[in-house]
Amino acid sequence: MDWIKEKNVYAQERISIYVTKLRWEKPEARGVWLDPNDNGEKYDFRTSDGVSVTKHEVKADWASEYYPNAYLEIENTRQQKKSGVMVTEADYWWHYLPKEKLLVSFDPKVMRNDEAFMRCANGQYNAPGYDLSKRDGGDRNSLGVKIRKNTFRNLPFVNTYPFTIALLDCALQLGITEERFNQLEMFAKETA
């Protein structure tokens, strides 16, 4: 069993349900549905309020527990092509930061039109609040923009929501004992 993969699947499921609930609570919603079909690099799932369809991408940034930034992939360095927030068709990019117990919503279309973000993404300079990662950062085959967590509230394309995922519940559902769960989490911290 690949614990990182399992907890990412669990996180995506929990976030998808939460996002759907957020849309349901809007006064204009007339019945929201969740389409869980993953569409590769385009988006992870869709919701609809009966009038329009909204596409969503979900990321759980487990490594952010140890760093002051959120990492947003912009290029697959193995394939040498744009990826992540640069190509997604999602209307919302949901980024889970476990240490902060925060779910951050980025608007990729507004992001790609933000001058400071794009200058950083294009390697022209590190703007206040942004840094370009070293090549092969993140998941070891990507280039990304790191956005400092303490600057989120100042960015025009960001909203934040209090949110947490009980990973121990996920482990217990998978038949993993609490002792083994603690071992897996310790290993994840050592290899982050």
Secondary structure, DSSP 4 states (H G I P E B T S, - for coil): --HHHHHHHHHHHHHHHHHHHHHHTSTT-S--EEE----TTS-SEEEE-SS-EEEEEEEE-GGGGGSSEEEEEEEETTTTEE-GGGT---SEEEEEETTTTEEEEE-HHHHTT-HHHHHHHTTS---TTEEEPPTTBTTTTEEEEEEEGGGGGG-TTEEEEE----HHHHHHHTT--HHHHHHHHHHHHHH-
